[in-house]
């Protein structure tokens, strides 16, 4: 079974210690045997498998870029003849591990290639303590892995180690979010959603059986953030980060950007009994 969920050409995945969001390049839909959604999903699937091997391996330092490189090669193999499919995708993922130099403190290994994004929010300070930097070849053309792309993980992926604390919120998002919402809007939306969830004011109909858990709260946070981004994406008169970047490039573009919009939200918590 292929892990993760496909949303249009995006793919997202969440596990106990790894989250990711890949954005397949939609232009492949017009090409014969083009299948960007398959590329984004397979790379994320194989990336998670490689990360999982480490989680149950020895205590050596994780190497998410190598995991991504192996996932990329396995995707090439899986989409080659006789099952040939073409596509490209951005990639971003966050791998939670223990800081070997300061156990048992958590450290986040964040890997980025392209313009999807990882954000870490510290609720007690109501601020972003870390964000990835988008990578582009030129406006609206991000670095990407796949067919005919010059980009490869070993040369182009960027990995950062981020010291985090309990209750920090980690978001993995496709550019459908960051093209439509400013950073302060993301923070405000996430914290208001958390406060609404914790206060018990979310209607019961919106809660499933497991939604009294942290996972339920994070699902609600992700859903609300997607709704907010979609509202701007569908507004031809909205001011958006995408519009601002377009104007800086000398392009006459107004409103939000219609795109696949995907979010994974996670919260850092101690394991029970520790």
C-alpha positions in Angstrom: 0.0 0.0 0.0 1.3 3.5 -0.9 1.5 5.7 2.1 0.1 9.2 2.3 -2.9 10.9 0.7 -3.1 12.5 -2.7 -4.9 15.9 -3.1 -4.9 16.9 -6.7 -1.2 16.8 -7.6 -0.2 17.3 -4.0 0.7 14.5 -1.6 0.8 14.7 2.2 1.8 12.2 4.8 1.9 12.0 8.6 3.3 9.5 11.0 4.5 9.6 14.6 7.9 11.1 13.7 7.7 12.3 10.1 5.4 14.7 8.2 5.7 15.8 4.6 4.0 17.7 1.8 5.0 17.4 -1.8 3.5 19.4 -4.7 3.4 17.7 -8.1 3.8 20.1 -11.0 0.4 20.3 -12.6 1.7 21.1 -16.1 2.4 17.4 -16.6 -1.4 16.7 -16.9 -1.2 18.0 -20.5 1.6 15.7 -21.4 1.3 12.1 -22.7 1.9 9.7 -19.7 2.3 12.7 -17.4 1.3 11.9 -13.8 2.7 14.5 -11.4 0.4 13.2 -8.6 2.0 9.8 -8.8 5.5 11.3 -8.6 4.6 13.4 -5.5 3.0 10.5 -3.8 5.7 7.9 -4.5 8.6 10.1 -3.5 6.8 10.9 -0.2 6.0 7.2 0.3 9.5 6.0 -0.2 10.9 9.0 1.8 8.8 8.0 4.8 9.9 4.3 4.5 13.6 5.4 4.6 12.9 7.6 7.6 11.1 4.8 9.3 14.1 2.5 8.9 16.2 5.1 10.8 13.6 5.4 13.6 14.0 1.8 14.4 17.7 1.6 13.7 20.7 2.6 15.6 21.3 5.9 17.4 23.3 7.5 14.6 22.3 11.0 13.4 19.5 11.0 10.8 20.3 11.9 7.2 17.0 13.0 5.6 18.7 14.2 2.4 20.0 10.7 1.8 16.6 9.3 2.6 15.1 11.7 0.0 17.8 10.7 -2.5 17.0 7.1 -2.1 13.3 7.8 -2.4 13.9 9.7 -5.6 15.8 6.8 -7.1 13.2 4.3 -6.1 10.5 6.5 -7.7 12.6 6.7 -10.9 12.8 2.9 -10.9 9.0 2.5 -10.2 8.0 4.9 -13.0 10.4 3.6 -15.7 9.5 1.1 -18.5 7.4 -0.9 -18.7 5.4 1.2 -16.2 6.5 4.6 -17.6 5.1 7.7 -16.1 6.5 11.3 -16.3 6.2 14.0 -13.7 8.0 16.4 -11.3 7.4 17.4 -7.7 8.7 19.7 -5.0 9.4 18.1 -1.6 9.5 19.2 2.0 9.6 17.0 5.2 10.2 17.2 8.9 11.7 14.3 10.8 11.5 14.3 14.6 14.5 12.9 16.5 16.2 13.2 19.9 19.1 15.6 20.2 22.1 13.3 20.7 24.0 16.1 22.3 21.2 17.0 24.7 18.9 14.1 25.4 16.0 13.8 25.7 15.3 17.2 24.0 13.7 16.9 20.6 15.2 18.2 17.4 13.5 18.5 14.0 15.4 17.6 10.9 13.8 19.7 8.1 14.5 19.1 4.5 13.3 21.3 1.6 13.5 21.2 -2.2 11.2 23.7 -4.0 8.5 25.9 -2.7 6.4 23.8 -0.4 7.1 24.9 3.2 7.7 23.8 6.8 6.7 26.3 9.5 7.3 25.8 13.3 5.1 27.9 15.5 5.6 28.4 19.2 2.1 29.0 20.7 3.3 30.5 24.0 5.1 33.3 22.1 2.6 33.4 19.3 5.3 33.5 16.7 7.1 31.5 14.0 10.4 30.2 15.3 11.5 28.6 12.0 10.5 28.5 8.4 12.0 27.0 5.3 13.1 29.2 2.4 11.5 28.6 -1.0 13.7 27.6 -3.9 12.9 28.8 -7.5 14.6 28.7 -10.8 12.5 31.7 -11.8 9.0 33.1 -10.9 6.5 30.3 -10.5 9.0 27.6 -11.4 10.3 26.0 -8.2 13.1 23.5 -7.9 11.6 20.0 -8.5 12.5 16.4 -8.7 11.6 14.3 -11.6 11.5 13.9 -15.4 14.0 16.1 -17.2 14.7 18.2 -14.1 18.3 19.2 -13.3 17.5 19.2 -9.6 18.6 16.3 -7.4 18.5 15.9 -3.6 22.2 15.6 -3.0 23.0 18.9 -4.6 19.8 21.0 -4.2 17.9 19.9 -1.1 18.6 22.0 2.0 18.5 20.4 5.5 18.2 22.4 8.8 18.2 21.1 12.4 15.7 22.9 14.5 15.6 22.7 18.3 11.9 22.5 19.3 10.0 22.3 22.5 6.8 20.5 23.7 3.7 22.1 22.3 5.4 23.6 19.3 3.2 23.2 16.2 4.8 22.0 12.9 3.1 22.6 9.6 4.0 21.1 6.3 2.3 22.9 3.5 2.1 23.0 -0.3 2.5 26.4 -2.0 -1.3 26.6 -2.3 -1.2 27.9 1.3 1.9 30.2 1.2 0.9 31.8 -2.1 -2.4 32.8 -0.6 -1.8 33.6 3.1 0.7 35.9 4.7 2.8 34.4 7.6 1.0 36.4 10.2 -2.3 35.1 8.8 -1.1 31.6 9.1 -0.1 32.1 12.7 -3.3 33.8 13.6 -5.4 31.2 12.0 -3.6 28.3 13.6 -3.7 29.7 17.1 -7.3 30.7 16.9 -8.2 27.2 15.7 -6.2 25.7 18.6 -8.0 27.9 21.1 -11.3 27.1 19.6 -10.6 23.4 19.8 -9.3 23.5 23.3 -12.2 25.5 24.6 -14.6 22.8 23.4 -16.5 25.3 21.1 -16.0 23.1 18.0 -19.4 21.6 17.1 -19.6 17.9 18.0 -20.5 17.1 14.4 -17.0 18.2 13.4 -15.4 15.7 15.8 -14.8 12.1 15.0 -14.3 9.4 17.7 -10.6 10.1 18.1 -10.9 13.8 18.0 -10.5 14.4 21.7 -6.9 13.5 21.0 -4.0 15.8 19.9 -4.4 14.3 16.5 -8.0 15.5 16.3 -7.0 19.0 17.2 -4.3 19.0 14.5 -6.7 17.8 11.9 -9.0 20.7 12.8 -6.1 23.1 12.6 -5.2 21.8 9.1 -8.8 21.9 7.9 -9.3 25.5 9.0 -6.0 26.6 7.4 -7.0 25.0 4.1 -10.4 26.8 4.2 -8.7 30.2 4.8 -6.2 29.7 2.0 -9.0 28.5 -0.4 -11.1 31.7 0.4 -8.2 33.9 -0.8 -7.4 31.6 -3.8 -11.0 32.0 -5.0 -11.1 35.8 -4.6 -10.0 37.6 -7.7 -9.6 40.9 -5.8 -7.7 39.7 -2.8 -4.2 40.8 -1.9 -2.0 37.8 -1.7 1.7 36.9 -1.4 1.5 35.4 -4.9 0.2 38.7 -6.3 2.9 40.7 -4.6 5.7 38.4 -6.0 4.1 38.7 -9.5 4.1 42.5 -9.3 7.8 42.4 -8.3 8.4 40.5 -11.5 6.6 43.1 -13.5 3.5 40.9 -14.1 -0.1 42.2 -13.8 -1.7 39.6 -11.6 -4.5 40.2 -9.1 -6.1 38.1 -6.4 -5.2 34.8 -5.0 -3.7 31.8 -6.8 -6.0 28.9 -7.6 -4.0 25.7 -6.8 -4.1 22.5 -4.8 -4.0 23.4 -1.1 -2.6 20.9 1.3 -1.6 21.0 5.0 -0.2 18.6 7.6 -0.3 19.9 11.1 1.5 18.2 14.0 2.2 19.1 17.6 5.3 18.0 19.6 4.4 16.0 22.7 6.2 13.7 25.1 5.5 10.0 24.8 3.2 8.7 27.5 5.2 7.5 30.5 8.3 9.6 29.8 
